[in-house]
Amino acid sequence: CLGGRLVNGTECSGRVEIRHGDTWGSLCASHWDLQDANVLCHQLNCGYAESILGGAHFGEGSGTVWSDTFHCEGTELCLWDCSRMALGNPACSPRDTVSVICS
């Protein structure tokens, strides 16, 4: 599973970043839920998602903010196994990025 990581925290907590092509960007918090977070935590060998935090809890990051919508059941092996819509890059503030704390 490539293309997802947590930054600015610990190995198993931090701001969610995903990669499109060669570009890593933070993820907009608006459509992210605990099932999505569970898949990412599992993908990173970090157990299950304990909580998700909006409001740039682990810093705003720099550069791109993606506003993809993942529709995960919570049991997929990779985020990319979930159905998703890449919504391109409409306005989403860096203050509105999502973070995850895994177990």
N, C-alpha and C positions, 0 to 999 in steps of 0.2 A: 504494500500500500504506500504509494508516494503522494506527495502533494498536500499534506496536512501537517501542521506542527504547532507547538505551543512555545511562545517566546516571552522573555522578560520576567519569568517567574522561576519555577523549578522544572525538573524534567517532566513532572506530571501536573503542572498548573501553569497558566499563563494566558496571554492573549492569543486567540486563534488566528493563524495565518494559513491561507491556502494558495496554491500556485496555479496560475493559468499560463501555459507556455513556459517562459523563463521568468515570469514576473510573480514574486511573492507579494501578497497584500493581506491586510487585516480583513476581517469579515464583519459586515454590518450586523448589529444585534437584532434587527427587527424581525427576522424570520427564523431565528435559531432556537431550538428547544432542547429539552433534556435527552430525548431520544437521539438527536443528532450528536449531542455531546458524548453520549454513551458510546456511539460508534467510534468517534475520534479517540476517546480514552482507550478503548479496547485496541484500536489500531496502533496506538503508541505503547502497548503493553503496560497500561496504567490503570487497569481495573475498570471501574465504573465511574460515571460522572456523579460527583457529590453535589455540585452546584454550578450554575452558570451566572456570570456577573456581567452586566452591561456597564455603560458609562466609563469605558477605558480604564478599568480597575488596574490593569497591568501596564498602564501608559498608552498613549495615543498611537505610537508607532509613527512611521513616516511613509509617504508615498501612497500607493493605491489602497482604496477601501472597496472591496468587492461586496456586492449585494446579492450574491447567489442565495437561492432558497433550496435547502436540502429537505427532502421528505423521507426521513429514515424511520424504520420500524424500531430500531434499537438493537437489532440482532445481526445486521450486516457486518461483514468483515472489514470493509473499507468504506469511507465516505463516498467514494466514487461508485459503489454498488447501490447506493440509494438513488431513487429517482430525484432529479434536481432540475432546476431551471437556472441557467446563467442569465442573470438580468443585466449583464453588462455593468455599467458603472454610473447609475443615476446618483443624485446627490445623497450621500450619507456622510455625516460628519465623522471625523476621526474620534470625536468624543463619544461616538455611538457604537464603538466596536465591542465585540463580545469576548469574554474570557471564560475559561473553564477551570474548575478544580476537580481533579480526578481522585479516586480513593487511593 
